[in-house]
Amino acid sequence: MPEHAARMIRTAWALGARDDLKHLNLGKWAQMLGFRGHFSTKSRSYSTTLGALRTARAARHRRHTPLASPTTLVLAHWAYDGTGLTSDLECLAALIGGSPTREQGVTAGA
């Protein structure tokens, strides 16, 4: 184990022994500091893979979740409403401190 990981584990044990830090359970998780793999790493010859579990879960979900319709209906309508502020908002911007485009340094074509 690298010395840095060993120091981190010893520090976690020392901090975990303090009464004011007991709620963090540092001692319980200290051994994970030196682990260099995924938390659920498994041998393919011993167990199943995470990909196989995800595939099985998705297939089960599809079997047990009936669809109302085999198609998807998308309702969307986009329309161009203009550029810049309306005249009312331009007046309001002038009253509260000037044009927002002037103060923000926005240039034409940017």
C-alpha positions in Angstrom: 0.0 0.0 0.0 1.4 3.5 -0.8 2.5 5.5 2.2 0.0 8.3 1.4 -2.9 5.8 1.6 -1.6 4.4 4.8 -1.3 7.8 6.3 -4.9 8.6 5.3 -6.2 5.4 6.8 -4.3 6.0 10.1 -5.7 9.6 10.1 -9.2 8.3 9.5 -8.9 5.9 12.4 -7.5 8.6 14.7 -10.3 11.0 13.8 -12.9 8.3 14.0 -12.0 7.7 17.6 -12.8 11.2 18.6 -16.2 11.6 20.3 -17.1 14.7 18.4 -16.6 12.9 15.0 -18.1 9.5 15.8 -21.2 10.3 13.7 -19.0 10.3 10.6 -18.1 6.6 10.9 -14.6 7.3 9.7 -13.2 4.2 11.2 -15.8 2.1 9.4 -14.8 3.4 6.0 -11.0 3.8 6.6 -10.1 0.6 4.8 -11.7 1.9 1.6 -9.0 4.6 1.3 -6.4 2.2 0.0 -8.7 0.3 -2.4 -7.9 1.0 -6.1 -11.0 -0.6 -7.7 -14.6 0.0 -8.1 -16.7 -0.5 -5.0 -18.5 -3.4 -6.6 -15.8 -5.0 -8.6 -16.5 -8.6 -9.2 -14.8 -11.5 -10.9 -16.7 -12.4 -14.2 -16.1 -16.1 -13.5 -17.4 -15.9 -10.0 -20.4 -13.5 -10.3 -22.5 -11.7 -12.8 -21.5 -8.3 -14.3 -23.1 -5.0 -13.6 -24.0 -4.7 -17.3 -25.9 -8.0 -17.1 -27.7 -6.8 -14.0 -28.7 -3.5 -15.7 -29.9 -5.3 -18.8 -32.0 -7.7 -16.8 -33.5 -4.9 -14.7 -34.4 -2.9 -17.9 -36.0 -5.9 -19.5 -38.0 -6.6 -16.4 -39.1 -3.0 -16.2 -40.3 -3.1 -19.8 -42.3 -6.3 -19.2 -44.0 -4.9 -16.1 -44.6 -1.3 -17.3 -47.5 -1.3 -19.8 -47.4 1.5 -22.3 -50.6 3.4 -23.0 -49.7 3.5 -26.7 -46.9 2.1 -28.8 -46.2 5.6 -30.1 -45.0 8.8 -28.5 -47.0 11.9 -29.1 -44.9 15.1 -29.0 -46.8 18.4 -28.7 -44.5 21.3 -29.4 -44.7 24.5 -31.2 -41.9 27.1 -31.5 -42.4 30.6 -32.8 -40.0 33.5 -33.2 -41.2 36.3 -30.9 -38.6 39.0 -31.8 -35.3 40.3 -30.6 -34.6 42.7 -27.8 -36.9 44.4 -25.3 -40.4 45.5 -25.8 -40.9 49.3 -25.7 -42.4 49.0 -22.2 -39.3 47.1 -21.0 -37.0 49.6 -22.7 -38.6 52.4 -20.7 -38.3 50.4 -17.5 -34.6 49.6 -18.2 -34.0 53.3 -18.8 -35.7 54.3 -15.6 -33.7 51.9 -13.4 -30.3 52.6 -14.8 -29.8 52.6 -18.5 -29.8 50.2 -21.4 -28.8 46.6 -20.3 -27.0 46.1 -23.7 -24.9 49.2 -23.2 -23.9 48.2 -19.6 -23.1 44.6 -20.4 -21.0 45.5 -23.4 -23.1 43.5 -25.9 -22.1 44.3 -29.5 -24.1 43.7 -32.7 -23.5 40.3 -34.2 -22.1 38.8 -31.0 
